[in-house]
Amino acid sequence: LYNYPSNVVTRMINAILVARDNNTLINNNYSIVWPTVSKLKWRIDVIISTGSLTRVIRPNIIMQIILSDGRIKTFDVSIDQFNQLRYAVAKLLYDIQSLERHPIMRIIKEFKIKEIEDQNK
């Protein structure tokens, strides 16, 4: 790969995997476990009128998040805030895809596949 001797590539990948596993072990021992999102529900609520104004048409998005520990969180989001949330999620997904396409990630993936194939032989 990339004109490096295979034993050098193997040692580099093993060093990266060992370091990653050690970091994961350390982080798992000292990290706070937050509940995850089990379900997300949303609906659009349009306010047609209020007590002081006879005609107001203003949409709001009501979101309800059900967490893995059973708690339910409900909150209102304006259209602008919802668009900011959509943009942030799309950017995050794009960044994750960029990381997955990085050459070192491809090398590690190929190494793991080869390691699994060798174990199955």
Secondary structure, DSSP 8 states (H G I E B T S, - for coil): -TT--HHHHHHHHHHHHHHHHHHHHHHHHH------EEEEEEEEEEE---SS-S---EEEEEEEEEETTS-EEEEEEEHHHHHHHHHHHHHHHHHHHHHHTSHHHHHHHHHHHHHHHHHH-
